[in-house]
Amino acid sequence: MGGNFSVSGNELSQRGSVNGADRPGIKAIVRAGVIGGLTGAVIIWIYEALVWVGVQHLMPLAGIPRNATGLVFGKAVQESLGIWAYFLGTGIHFVFASAWGILFSLIWPYFRRRGYEATFIALFYAILAWIVMHVAIMIASDNHPNYYDPIVIIGGFMSHFCFTVPLALVVKRLLATEPGK
């Protein structure tokens, strides 16, 4: 694309400003990322409660908050911590969710300026997040499911879609350049 570039007022409000004046500040990015990440963190736990606990019977409902402790530090540490494994697992879950939210919030303006829909980007972000998180789990601990099992892969992607789509919608809304967009 080259030559003369003209944007109507309506197109400008849909695409963002030409000079980038609509770029959010770092406080807005962090705020949107944390709120979006925490929203996604709650939604993924709802998914896990409904699917992993209710349908697949993979764990008891009480196992969800402490799951991150076992994945990161192993089952032995998880068991040795007792009730503190719930607090540590919850902390790990929400800290990582906030970090993934902030990262999405940082990259979202780039895609928004190019006309992409947030939920479309969220689908690919979910796959990336699942891969990165599970490679990190494999490095940190030998306590993980069989990541070559198609059921584990599909279930993992589905749970991460339940995390990233709400995350993306919250970030999109909080970083909108105009009220109501």
Phi, psi and omega per residue, in radians:
M1 nan 2.244 3.138
G2 -2.625 -2.938 3.093
G3 1.302 -2.633 -3.117
N4 -1.266 2.483 -3.120
F5 -2.230 2.099 -3.114
S6 -2.253 2.390 3.127
V7 -2.290 2.239 3.095
S8 -1.310 2.904 3.131
G9 -1.061 -0.694 3.124
N10 -1.146 -0.768 3.111
E11 -1.110 -0.654 -3.142
L12 -1.087 -0.743 -3.130
S13 -1.209 -0.468 3.116
Q14 -1.416 -0.623 -3.008
R15 -1.751 -0.233 -3.056
G16 1.722 3.016 -3.083
S17 -1.340 2.705 3.132
V18 -1.248 -0.645 -3.059
N19 -1.573 0.008 3.079
G20 1.456 0.218 -3.124
A21 -1.153 -0.268 -3.127
D22 -1.521 0.101 -3.133
R23 -1.186 2.306 -3.107
P24 -1.278 2.675 3.064
G25 -1.350 2.949 -3.069
I26 -1.128 -0.626 3.109
K27 -1.101 -0.743 3.124
A28 -1.149 -0.675 3.127
I29 -1.123 -0.834 -3.132
V30 -1.126 -0.793 3.132
R31 -1.031 -0.865 -3.139
A32 -1.100 -0.702 -3.133
G33 -1.147 -0.745 3.138
V34 -1.171 -0.811 3.136
I35 -1.102 -0.783 3.104
G36 -1.113 -0.741 3.127
G37 -1.107 -0.743 3.127
L38 -1.183 -0.643 3.069
T39 -1.079 -0.853 3.107
G40 -1.067 -0.641 3.139
A41 -1.103 -0.687 3.106
V42 -1.221 -0.758 -3.123
I43 -1.115 -0.704 3.133
I44 -1.145 -0.613 3.083
W45 -1.176 -0.625 3.068
I46 -1.109 -0.775 3.076
Y47 -1.017 -0.840 -3.126
E48 -1.072 -0.685 3.117
A49 -1.134 -0.750 -3.120
L50 -1.262 -0.802 -3.004
V51 -1.613 -1.002 -3.065
W52 -1.166 -0.669 -3.122
V53 -1.572 -0.958 -3.017
G54 -1.244 -0.757 -3.055
V55 -1.662 -0.873 -3.037
Q56 -1.582 -0.237 3.134
H57 0.925 0.763 -3.129
L58 -1.399 -0.436 -3.117
M59 -2.796 2.833 3.027
P60 -1.309 2.748 3.135
L61 -0.953 -0.684 3.140
A62 -1.165 -0.271 -3.132
G63 -1.353 -0.290 -3.081
I64 -1.073 -0.893 -3.091
P65 -1.107 -0.551 -3.099
R66 -1.590 -0.071 -3.100
N67 -0.988 -0.745 -3.120
A68 -1.100 -0.599 3.112
T69 -1.068 -0.805 3.131
G70 -1.161 -0.678 3.140
L71 -1.160 -0.662 -3.088
V72 -1.448 -0.786 -3.002
F73 -1.892 -0.137 -3.131
G74 1.688 2.794 -3.103
K75 -1.118 -0.644 -3.106
A76 -1.072 -0.781 3.116
V77 -1.166 -0.745 3.130
Q78 -0.989 -0.812 -3.137
E79 -1.198 -0.676 -3.103
S80 -1.199 -0.444 -3.128
L81 -1.378 -0.295 -3.132
G82 1.055 -2.284 -3.099
I83 -1.108 -0.460 -3.133
W84 -1.169 -0.350 3.069
A85 -1.106 -0.546 3.096
Y86 -1.171 -0.769 -3.136
F87 -1.200 -0.778 3.127
L88 -1.118 -0.784 3.126
G89 -1.081 -0.724 3.101
T90 -1.115 -0.760 3.107
G91 -1.078 -0.811 3.114
I92 -1.018 -0.823 -3.107
H93 -1.003 -0.878 -3.065
F94 -1.318 -0.554 3.079
V95 -1.180 -0.808 3.116
F96 -1.153 -0.678 3.102
A97 -1.085 -0.713 3.098
S98 -1.141 -0.716 3.122
A99 -1.107 -0.777 3.088
W100 -1.118 -0.602 3.094
G101 -1.154 -0.753 3.115
I102 -1.129 -0.728 3.101
L103 -1.059 -0.779 3.109
F104 -1.089 -0.729 3.139
S105 -1.087 -0.561 3.093
L106 -1.240 -0.669 -3.087
I107 -1.543 -0.365 -3.064
W108 -0.995 -0.795 -3.130
P109 -0.986 -0.607 3.096
Y110 -1.030 -0.831 -3.113
F111 -1.282 -0.639 3.110
R112 -1.047 -0.771 -3.141
R113 -1.100 -0.415 3.138
R114 -1.657 0.088 3.027
G115 1.495 0.263 3.119
Y116 -1.426 2.614 3.054
E117 -1.463 2.456 -3.082
A118 -1.061 -0.703 -3.117
T119 -1.182 -0.537 3.075
F120 -1.127 -0.817 3.116
I121 -1.126 -0.628 -3.128
A122 -1.071 -0.584 -3.137
L123 -1.114 -0.775 3.101
F124 -1.255 -0.615 3.108
Y125 -1.102 -0.640 3.111
A126 -1.090 -0.766 3.141
I127 -1.126 -0.801 3.099
L128 -1.034 -0.810 -3.120
A129 -1.084 -0.748 -3.141
W130 -1.083 -0.796 -3.122
I131 -1.096 -0.871 -3.105
V132 -1.092 -0.802 -3.122
M133 -1.094 -0.697 -3.067
H134 -1.406 -0.477 2.974
V135 -1.159 -0.733 3.110
A136 -1.096 -0.699 3.109
I137 -1.125 -0.713 3.123
M138 -1.095 -0.608 3.124
I139 -1.300 -0.727 -3.044
A140 -1.331 -0.496 -2.982
S141 -2.655 2.728 3.038
D142 -1.706 0.167 -3.141
N143 -1.746 1.551 3.100
H144 -2.657 2.758 3.103
P145 -1.218 2.995 3.109
N146 -1.262 1.793 -3.086
Y147 -1.314 0.040 3.013
Y148 -1.672 -0.149 -3.139
D149 -1.340 2.122 -3.129
P150 -0.990 -0.573 3.128
I151 -1.159 -0.694 3.105
V152 -1.161 -0.739 -3.133
I153 -1.127 -0.881 -3.118
I154 -1.115 -0.769 3.104
G155 -1.083 -0.677 3.107
G156 -1.156 -0.762 3.095
F157 -1.104 -0.756 -3.141
M158 -1.058 -0.762 3.134
S159 -1.129 -0.661 3.139
H160 -1.289 -0.476 2.979
F161 -1.097 -0.687 3.117
C162 -1.179 -0.351 3.052
F163 -1.500 -0.886 -2.957
T164 -1.363 -0.533 -3.140
V165 -1.152 -0.884 3.062
P166 -1.080 -0.674 3.071
L167 -0.961 -0.872 -3.102
A168 -1.105 -0.721 -3.128
L169 -1.159 -0.673 3.100
V170 -1.172 -0.810 3.134
V171 -1.088 -0.782 3.115
K172 -0.975 -0.813 -3.109
R173 -1.176 -0.765 -3.095
L174 -1.255 -0.465 3.130
L175 -1.762 0.214 3.121
A176 -1.053 2.493 -3.093
T177 -1.384 -0.363 3.141
E178 -2.309 2.588 3.082
P179 -1.043 2.410 3.111
G180 1.507 -0.068 -3.138
K181 -1.569 nan nan
